[in-house]
Amino acid sequence: MLNVPGTQVGTSSFHMASPQAELFQSSLNQRLVLAGQIAFFPTGILSTLLGPMLPILIARWTLNDTQAGNLFLVQFLAMMVGVQLSGVMLARWGFRLAFLLALLLMACGAALLYMGSLWLGLISVAVNGLGLGLIAPTDNLLIAEISWNSGSGSRASAVSLLNFFWGAGAVFCSLMVAWTATAAHKLLPVFLGAVALFLVLLAFAMRNLPFPAAETPGESPASSSWREMAKAPAIWLFAAVFFLYPGAETAVGGWIGSYVSRLGPQGAAMASMMPAFFWLALAVGRGLGTAFLHHFSERRVLRAGYAAAAAGIALTLWAPTLAGAIAGALITGLSFATMYPITVSQLSQRFGIAARSIGAVMFSLAALGPAVIPWMVGVISHSTGSLRAGMLLPLGATVILFLIHLFEW
């Protein structure tokens, strides 16, 4: 057809080929989105692994609360380095290299965690954190960008569905750690090895998928307009949210098992299972959020979510029974469910392709918050002799987040 002369014929051929090309590209995008969602399942496992394993590691390595908090500090400081690296890699080479390298680093971290001493454990936590720092912004921005370019629907809904897979991984992690760590099974190293093998196979399977390319010169205004953007209050409010929310979420999910373990024999028996209640509610909320966000404004969802989450944390800390603490964990997880996906989608919507560069800063703050806030929970707990006193920190962060979203920005 291309060799037949005549503008009319050529135009007709173009119009015939165009829908086919669009259909083919849509199919490729769907495969890439599905792969990104699958990748976020083991990401959820490894992001939250320290929570259910914390009581086990405290006993294995004879740690106090400050030393246990250092595990969070190491993981999320390494994650912050990974986030910065992702910003450079996305701008220069596109999504593929950052994505695949992240999966391989996470595989190494999972394989090494339970193999030896505290020092080897810290190295594995750091390697895992580096991989998590690469995958978190890369996958979130990938899905947001594809959903916007394809016109397939709300970015917040697409990112919420992606993070549903993350939440499903977090729930699976808690359940599997609780089951494999029992004296009857002793299969915890097998579970960690299986996660590592899955990540390696996933990286191999995804190596030829059509990831978006790097930015072209002049495509992103971010590098030349940081000074102007810094004058706008919105950029600082985004920064506060990206720091406080992930820190509060990680502190609750990471310390809730240890908190419940100190409520008596019944609580000790439920310690490894407690994070599962929180992450299950988070996963269910994100699954429902894809439909929920079509009926309510994002601003209303954010305000109601942070208010309910603060109430849920308070209930967990002051409930007189284990059942009350579980109810508080469920309320908190459900309330937190769509907070992060909405924030990521708003960042992508406001800054467009520049979000690849700006995201490096915001997602670094999203790694710094989980490094600092859970660590400070351990420091406060150790200095006061009360983990409840330490858990007031994520409660306070959630209240601040609610106050931030009372304003239009």
VEXDREN-2710 file (C-alpha; in Angstrom, 1 decimal):
% VEXDREN-2710
k/r/px/py/pz
1/MET/0.0/0.0/0.0
2/LEU/2.8/2.4/0.8
3/ASN/4.2/2.1/-2.8
4/VAL/0.9/3.1/-4.5
5/PRO/1.1/6.7/-5.5
6/GLY/-1.4/9.3/-4.7
7/THR/-2.2/11.3/-1.6
8/GLN/-5.7/10.0/-1.2
9/VAL/-4.6/6.4/-1.1
10/GLY/-1.8/7.2/1.3
11/THR/-4.1/9.0/3.6
12/SER/-6.6/6.2/3.5
13/SER/-3.9/3.7/4.4
14/PHE/-2.8/5.9/7.3
15/HIS/-6.3/6.0/8.7
16/MET/-6.7/2.2/8.3
17/ALA/-3.4/1.5/10.1
18/SER/-3.9/4.1/12.9
19/PRO/-6.6/2.2/14.8
20/GLN/-4.5/-1.0/14.6
21/ALA/-1.4/0.8/15.8
22/GLU/-3.4/2.3/18.7
23/LEU/-4.9/-1.1/19.6
24/PHE/-1.5/-2.7/19.5
25/GLN/0.0/0.1/21.7
26/SER/-3.0/-0.3/24.1
27/SER/-2.3/-4.0/24.4
28/LEU/1.4/-3.3/25.2
29/ASN/0.4/-0.8/27.8
30/GLN/-2.0/-3.3/29.4
31/ARG/0.8/-5.8/29.7
32/LEU/3.2/-3.2/31.2
33/VAL/0.5/-2.1/33.7
34/LEU/-0.1/-5.8/34.7
35/ALA/3.6/-6.4/35.1
36/GLY/3.9/-3.2/37.3
37/GLN/1.1/-4.4/39.4
38/ILE/2.6/-7.9/39.8
39/ALA/5.9/-6.3/40.8
40/PHE/4.3/-4.4/43.6
41/PHE/3.1/-7.6/45.3
42/PRO/6.7/-8.6/46.4
43/THR/7.4/-4.9/46.9
44/GLY/4.6/-4.9/49.5
45/ILE/6.2/-8.0/51.1
46/LEU/9.6/-6.5/51.5
47/SER/8.5/-3.0/52.4
48/THR/6.7/-4.3/55.4
49/LEU/8.9/-7.3/56.3
50/LEU/10.4/-5.7/59.3
51/GLY/7.0/-5.3/61.0
52/PRO/6.1/-8.9/61.5
53/MET/9.7/-10.0/61.8
54/LEU/10.7/-7.4/64.4
55/PRO/9.7/-9.5/67.5
56/ILE/11.7/-12.4/65.9
57/LEU/14.8/-10.3/65.1
58/ILE/14.7/-8.7/68.5
59/ALA/14.9/-12.1/70.1
60/ARG/17.3/-13.5/67.6
61/TRP/19.9/-10.7/67.9
62/THR/19.0/-9.6/71.5
63/LEU/18.1/-6.0/70.5
64/ASN/16.6/-3.2/72.6
65/ASP/14.0/-0.9/71.1
66/THR/16.6/1.7/70.0
67/GLN/18.6/-1.0/68.2
68/ALA/15.4/-2.4/66.6
69/GLY/14.5/1.1/65.4
70/ASN/17.9/1.3/63.7
71/LEU/16.7/-1.4/61.3
72/PHE/14.0/1.0/60.0
73/LEU/16.5/3.8/59.9
74/VAL/19.0/1.8/57.8
75/GLN/16.3/0.4/55.4
76/PHE/14.7/3.8/54.7
77/LEU/17.9/5.8/54.5
78/ALA/19.1/3.3/51.8
79/MET/15.6/3.7/50.3
80/MET/16.2/7.5/50.1
81/VAL/19.4/6.9/48.2
82/GLY/17.5/4.6/45.8
83/VAL/14.9/7.2/45.2
84/GLN/17.5/9.8/44.3
85/LEU/19.1/7.3/42.0
86/SER/15.7/6.6/40.4
87/GLY/15.3/10.3/39.5
88/VAL/18.6/10.3/37.6
89/MET/17.9/6.9/35.9
90/LEU/14.3/7.9/34.8
91/ALA/15.5/11.2/33.3
92/ARG/18.5/9.7/31.5
93/TRP/17.5/6.1/30.6
94/GLY/13.7/5.8/31.1
95/PHE/11.9/3.3/33.3
96/ARG/13.4/-0.1/32.2
97/LEU/16.9/0.0/33.9
98/ALA/15.6/1.4/37.2
99/PHE/12.7/-1.2/37.3
100/LEU/14.8/-4.3/36.6
101/LEU/17.7/-3.2/38.9
102/ALA/15.2/-2.6/41.7
103/LEU/13.9/-6.2/41.4
104/LEU/17.3/-7.7/41.5
105/LEU/18.4/-5.6/44.6
106/MET/15.3/-6.6/46.5
107/ALA/16.0/-10.2/45.7
108/CYS/19.5/-9.9/47.2
109/GLY/18.1/-8.2/50.3
110/ALA/15.4/-10.9/50.9
111/ALA/17.9/-13.7/50.4
112/LEU/20.4/-12.4/53.0
113/LEU/18.2/-11.2/55.8
114/TYR/18.0/-14.3/57.9
115/MET/21.3/-15.9/57.0
116/GLY/23.6/-14.7/59.8
117/SER/24.5/-12.0/62.3
118/LEU/23.1/-8.6/62.9
119/TRP/25.7/-7.0/60.7
120/LEU/24.7/-9.2/57.7
121/GLY/21.1/-8.4/58.5
122/LEU/21.8/-4.7/58.4
123/ILE/23.5/-5.1/55.0
124/SER/20.6/-7.0/53.6
125/VAL/18.2/-4.4/55.0
126/ALA/20.2/-1.7/53.3
127/VAL/20.3/-3.5/49.9
128/ASN/16.6/-4.2/50.2
129/GLY/16.0/-0.5/51.0
130/LEU/18.0/0.6/47.9
131/GLY/15.8/-1.6/45.7
132/LEU/12.6/-0.4/47.3
133/GLY/13.8/3.2/46.8
134/LEU/14.2/2.5/43.1
135/ILE/10.9/0.6/42.6
136/ALA/8.5/2.9/44.6
137/PRO/8.7/6.1/42.5
138/THR/9.4/4.2/39.2
139/ASP/6.3/2.0/39.4
140/ASN/4.0/4.7/40.8
141/LEU/5.0/7.2/38.2
142/LEU/5.0/4.6/35.4
143/ILE/1.3/3.7/36.1
144/ALA/0.3/7.3/36.6
145/GLU/1.9/8.3/33.3
146/ILE/0.5/5.4/31.3
147/SER/-3.0/5.9/32.6
148/TRP/-2.9/9.6/31.7
149/ASN/-1.4/9.1/28.2
150/SER/-3.8/6.3/27.4
151/GLY/-6.9/8.1/28.7
152/SER/-7.8/5.0/30.6
153/GLY/-9.3/6.7/33.6
154/SER/-8.5/8.4/36.8
155/ARG/-4.8/8.5/37.8
156/ALA/-5.7/8.2/41.4
157/SER/-7.8/5.1/40.7
158/ALA/-5.0/3.5/38.7
159/VAL/-2.4/4.3/41.4
160/SER/-4.8/3.1/44.0
161/LEU/-5.2/-0.3/42.2
162/LEU/-1.4/-0.6/41.9
163/ASN/-1.0/0.0/45.6
164/PHE/-3.7/-2.6/46.3
165/PHE/-1.2/-5.2/45.1
166/TRP/1.3/-3.6/47.4
167/GLY/-1.2/-4.0/50.3
168/ALA/-1.9/-7.6/49.3
169/GLY/1.8/-8.3/49.5
170/ALA/2.0/-6.7/52.9
171/VAL/-0.9/-8.9/54.2
172/PHE/0.7/-12.0/52.7
173/CYS/4.0/-11.1/54.3
174/SER/2.5/-10.9/57.8
175/LEU/0.6/-14.2/57.4
176/MET/3.6/-16.1/56.0
177/VAL/6.1/-14.8/58.6
178/ALA/3.6/-15.8/61.3
179/TRP/3.2/-19.3/59.8
180/THR/6.7/-20.1/58.7
181/ALA/8.4/-18.8/61.9
182/THR/6.6/-21.2/64.2
183/ALA/8.5/-24.0/65.9
184/ALA/6.4/-26.5/64.0
185/HIS/7.4/-25.2/60.6
186/LYS/10.7/-23.3/60.8
187/LEU/10.4/-22.4/57.1
188/LEU/11.1/-18.7/57.4
189/PRO/14.4/-18.9/55.4
190/VAL/12.5/-20.9/52.7
191/PHE/9.8/-18.1/52.5
192/LEU/12.5/-15.4/52.1
193/GLY/14.3/-17.5/49.5
194/ALA/11.1/-18.0/47.5
195/VAL/10.5/-14.3/47.4
196/ALA/14.0/-13.7/46.2
197/LEU/13.6/-16.3/43.4
198/PHE/10.3/-14.8/42.4
199/LEU/11.9/-11.4/42.0
200/VAL/14.7/-12.7/39.8
201/LEU/12.2/-14.6/37.5
202/LEU/10.0/-11.5/37.3
203/ALA/13.0/-9.3/36.3
204/PHE/13.8/-11.9/33.5
205/ALA/10.2/-12.0/32.3
206/MET/9.9/-8.2/32.2
207/ARG/13.2/-7.4/30.5
208/ASN/11.7/-6.9/27.0
209/LEU/8.5/-5.0/27.9
210/PRO/7.9/-1.6/26.2
211/PHE/8.9/0.7/29.1
212/PRO/8.5/4.5/28.4
213/ALA/11.8/6.1/27.1
214/ALA/13.9/8.8/28.8
215/GLU/12.9/12.4/28.6
216/THR/14.0/14.3/25.5
217/PRO/16.1/17.5/26.0
218/GLY/13.8/20.3/27.0
219/GLU/10.8/18.1/27.6
220/SER/10.8/18.6/31.4
221/PRO/11.0/22.2/32.8
222/ALA/11.7/20.9/36.3
223/SER/15.5/21.6/36.4
224/SER/15.1/25.2/35.3
225/SER/12.1/26.2/37.4
226/TRP/12.9/24.8/40.9
227/ARG/13.5/28.3/42.2
228/GLU/10.1/29.5/41.0
229/MET/8.3/26.4/42.2
230/ALA/9.9/26.7/45.7
231/LYS/8.1/30.0/46.1
232/ALA/4.7/28.3/45.8
233/PRO/3.2/27.0/49.1
234/ALA/1.9/23.9/47.3
235/ILE/5.4/22.4/46.8
236/TRP/6.1/22.6/50.5
237/LEU/2.8/21.1/51.4
238/PHE/3.5/18.2/49.0
239/ALA/6.8/17.8/50.7
240/ALA/5.2/17.7/54.2
241/VAL/2.7/15.1/53.1
242/PHE/5.3/12.9/51.4
243/PHE/7.4/13.0/54.6
244/LEU/4.6/12.6/57.2
245/TYR/2.2/10.1/55.6
246/PRO/4.7/7.2/54.7
247/GLY/6.4/7.8/58.1
248/ALA/3.1/7.4/60.0
249/GLU/2.0/4.4/58.0
250/THR/5.3/2.6/58.4
251/ALA/5.5/3.4/62.2
252/VAL/2.0/1.9/62.7
253/GLY/2.6/-1.2/60.6
254/GLY/6.1/-1.7/61.8
255/TRP/5.6/-1.3/65.6
256/ILE/2.0/-2.5/66.1
257/GLY/3.1/-6.2/66.5
258/SER/5.6/-5.2/69.2
259/TYR/3.1/-3.0/70.9
260/VAL/0.5/-5.8/71.1
261/SER/3.1/-8.3/72.3
262/ARG/3.4/-6.3/75.5
263/LEU/-0.3/-6.4/76.3
264/GLY/0.1/-9.8/78.0
265/PRO/0.2/-13.5/76.9
266/GLN/-2.7/-13.2/74.5
267/GLY/-1.1/-10.2/72.9
268/ALA/2.3/-11.9/72.6
269/ALA/0.6/-14.8/70.8
270/MET/-0.9/-12.4/68.3
271/ALA/2.2/-10.2/67.8
272/SER/3.3/-11.5/64.4
273/MET/-0.3/-11.5/63.1
274/MET/-1.1/-7.9/64.2
275/PRO/0.5/-6.2/61.2
276/ALA/-1.7/-8.4/58.9
277/PHE/-4.9/-6.7/60.3
278/PHE/-3.5/-3.3/59.5
279/TRP/-2.2/-4.2/56.0
280/LEU/-5.3/-6.2/55.2
281/ALA/-7.5/-3.2/55.9
282/LEU/-5.1/-1.1/53.8
283/ALA/-5.3/-3.5/50.9
284/VAL/-9.1/-3.8/51.0
285/GLY/-9.4/0.0/51.1
286/ARG/-7.2/0.4/48.1
287/GLY/-9.1/-2.2/46.2
288/LEU/-12.4/-0.4/47.0
289/GLY/-10.8/2.9/46.4
290/THR/-10.7/2.5/42.6
291/ALA/-14.5/2.6/42.6
292/PHE/-14.9/4.9/45.7
293/LEU/-12.9/7.7/44.0
294/HIS/-15.3/7.9/41.1
295/HIS/-18.1/9.1/43.5
296/PHE/-16.3/11.4/46.0
297/SER/-13.8/14.2/45.5
298/GLU/-10.2/13.5/46.3
299/ARG/-10.1/16.4/48.8
300/ARG/-13.1/15.1/50.8
301/VAL/-11.6/11.6/50.8
302/LEU/-8.3/12.9/52.2
303/ARG/-9.9/14.9/54.9
304/ALA/-12.2/12.1/56.1
305/GLY/-9.4/9.5/55.8
306/TYR/-6.9/11.4/58.0
307/ALA/-9.5/12.2/60.6
308/ALA/-10.6/8.5/60.8
309/ALA/-7.0/7.3/60.8
310/ALA/-6.2/9.5/63.8
311/ALA/-9.2/8.1/65.6
312/GLY/-8.1/4.5/64.7
313/ILE/-4.5/5.0/66.1
314/ALA/-5.9/6.5/69.3
315/LEU/-8.3/3.5/69.7
316/THR/-5.3/1.1/69.2
317/LEU/-3.3/2.9/71.9
318/TRP/-6.0/3.2/74.5
319/ALA/-8.2/0.2/74.0
320/PRO/-8.4/-1.9/77.2
321/THR/-8.6/-5.2/75.3
322/LEU/-6.8/-6.9/72.4
323/ALA/-10.0/-6.8/70.4
324/GLY/-10.1/-3.0/70.7
325/ALA/-6.5/-2.8/69.5
326/ILE/-7.3/-5.0/66.5
327/ALA/-10.4/-2.8/65.7
328/GLY/-8.2/0.3/65.9
329/ALA/-5.7/-1.3/63.5
330/LEU/-8.4/-2.1/61.0
331/ILE/-9.9/1.4/61.1
332/THR/-6.4/2.9/60.7
333/GLY/-5.6/0.7/57.7
334/LEU/-8.9/1.4/56.0
335/SER/-8.6/5.1/56.5
336/PHE/-5.0/5.3/55.2
337/ALA/-5.9/3.2/52.1
338/THR/-6.2/5.9/49.4
339/MET/-4.1/8.7/51.0
340/TYR/-0.9/7.9/49.3
341/PRO/-2.3/7.0/45.8
342/ILE/-4.2/10.3/45.8
343/THR/-1.1/12.2/46.7
344/VAL/1.0/10.5/43.9
345/SER/-1.7/11.1/41.3
346/GLN/-2.0/14.8/42.4
347/LEU/1.8/15.2/42.0
348/SER/1.6/13.6/38.5
349/GLN/-1.4/15.7/37.5
350/ARG/0.1/19.0/38.7
351/PHE/3.6/18.6/37.3
352/GLY/3.1/16.3/34.3
353/ILE/6.3/14.7/32.9
354/ALA/8.3/17.0/35.2
355/ALA/7.1/14.7/38.0
356/ARG/9.8/12.3/37.0
357/SER/12.4/14.8/38.3
358/ILE/10.3/16.4/41.0
359/GLY/9.3/12.9/42.2
360/ALA/13.0/12.2/43.1
361/VAL/12.7/14.8/45.8
362/MET/9.2/13.9/46.9
363/PHE/9.8/10.2/47.0
364/SER/13.1/10.8/48.9
365/LEU/11.0/12.5/51.6
366/ALA/8.7/9.5/51.4
367/ALA/11.7/7.4/52.3
368/LEU/13.1/9.8/54.9
369/GLY/9.7/9.8/56.8
370/PRO/9.7/6.0/57.3
371/ALA/13.4/6.2/58.3
372/VAL/12.9/8.9/60.9
373/ILE/9.5/8.4/62.4
374/PRO/9.6/4.6/63.2
375/TRP/13.2/5.1/64.5
376/MET/12.0/8.0/66.8
377/VAL/9.2/5.7/68.0
378/GLY/11.9/3.3/69.2
379/VAL/14.1/6.0/70.7
380/ILE/11.1/7.5/72.6
381/SER/10.0/4.1/73.8
382/HIS/13.4/3.2/75.0
383/SER/13.9/6.5/76.9
384/THR/10.5/6.5/78.5
385/GLY/10.0/2.8/79.0
386/SER/6.6/3.1/77.2
387/LEU/6.0/2.0/73.6
388/ARG/2.7/3.8/73.8
389/ALA/4.5/7.1/74.3
390/GLY/6.5/6.4/71.2
391/MET/3.4/5.6/69.2
392/LEU/2.1/9.1/69.9
393/LEU/4.4/10.2/67.2
394/PRO/2.5/8.7/64.2
395/LEU/-0.7/9.8/65.9
396/GLY/0.6/13.4/65.9
397/ALA/1.8/13.1/62.3
398/THR/-1.7/12.0/61.2
399/VAL/-3.4/14.9/63.0
400/ILE/-1.0/17.3/61.2
401/LEU/-1.9/15.7/57.9
402/PHE/-5.6/16.2/58.6
403/LEU/-4.9/19.9/59.4
404/ILE/-2.9/20.4/56.2
405/HIS/-5.8/19.1/54.1
406/LEU/-8.3/21.4/55.6
407/PHE/-7.0/24.0/53.3
408/GLU/-7.3/24.2/49.5
409/TRP/-3.9/24.0/47.8
END
